Amino acid sequence: MPYIVLWLNILFSGFLSDVFIRKRILTITHTRKLFNILGNLIPALFLIGLAFMTCQLKYIAVILLTAGVGFRYVLPFDCIKYIFFLLVDFALVVDLC
């Protein structure tokens, strides 16, 4: 179940970040910063809430754990985008022939 939430969240957050960039609501840098903060803050809040669950609230604990794992990767391919943006500026041309 957490990985289904994770998959849906990746699709939604990728779409949402593209909308922010395309409509010029945020720049690429600000979009990355926003989604990086959300990807760290939201799961942390869910996991802090998980620490206060008791045995009587086990179903809520499962929901919090699922949400914590699901929202961890708001934009997981963001680090890959950094590599491609840096690759253009610092890449060497290698002739393999």
C-alpha positions in Angstrom: 0.0 0.0 0.0 2.7 2.6 0.7 4.2 2.0 -2.7 0.9 2.7 -4.4 0.7 6.0 -2.6 4.3 6.6 -3.5 3.6 5.9 -7.2 0.6 8.2 -7.3 2.4 10.9 -5.5 5.3 10.8 -7.9 2.9 11.2 -10.8 1.0 14.0 -9.2 4.0 15.9 -7.9 5.8 15.7 -11.3 2.7 17.0 -13.1 2.3 19.8 -10.5 6.0 20.9 -10.7 5.7 21.0 -14.5 2.6 23.2 -14.2 4.4 25.6 -11.9 7.4 25.9 -14.3 5.3 26.1 -17.5 2.9 28.8 -16.2 5.9 30.6 -14.7 4.4 30.5 -11.2 7.8 29.4 -9.8 11.3 29.2 -11.4 13.0 25.8 -11.8 15.2 26.5 -8.7 12.2 27.6 -6.5 10.2 24.6 -7.7 13.0 22.3 -6.7 13.4 23.9 -3.3 9.7 23.8 -2.7 9.3 20.1 -3.5 12.5 19.3 -1.6 11.1 20.9 1.5 7.7 19.2 1.0 9.5 15.8 0.4 11.3 16.1 3.8 8.7 18.0 5.9 5.5 16.1 5.2 6.9 12.6 5.9 8.6 13.9 9.1 5.3 15.2 10.4 3.6 11.9 9.7 6.4 9.9 11.4 6.4 12.2 14.4 2.7 11.6 14.7 3.4 7.9 14.4 5.5 8.0 17.6 2.4 9.0 19.6 0.2 6.1 18.4 -0.9 3.5 20.9 -2.1 -0.1 20.3 -5.7 1.1 20.2 -4.9 3.4 17.3 -3.1 0.8 15.2 -5.1 1.5 12.0 -4.3 5.2 12.2 -0.7 4.2 12.7 -0.7 2.2 9.5 -2.3 5.2 7.7 0.4 7.5 9.0 3.2 5.1 8.1 1.7 4.7 4.6 1.5 8.4 4.1 5.0 8.9 5.5 6.5 6.5 3.0 4.3 7.7 0.2 5.2 11.4 0.5 8.9 10.8 1.0 9.6 11.0 -2.7 7.7 14.1 -3.7 10.0 14.5 -6.6 12.5 11.6 -6.6 14.0 12.3 -9.9 15.0 15.7 -8.9 18.6 14.6 -8.1 18.8 13.1 -11.6 17.7 16.5 -13.1 20.6 18.1 -11.3 23.0 15.8 -13.1 21.5 16.7 -16.5 21.6 20.4 -15.8 25.3 20.2 -14.7 26.1 17.8 -17.5 25.5 20.5 -20.1 27.9 23.0 -18.5 30.7 20.7 -17.4 30.6 17.8 -19.9 33.7 16.8 -21.9 33.4 15.7 -25.5 34.9 12.3 -25.8 35.6 10.8 -29.3 35.0 7.1 -29.1 36.1 6.4 -32.7 
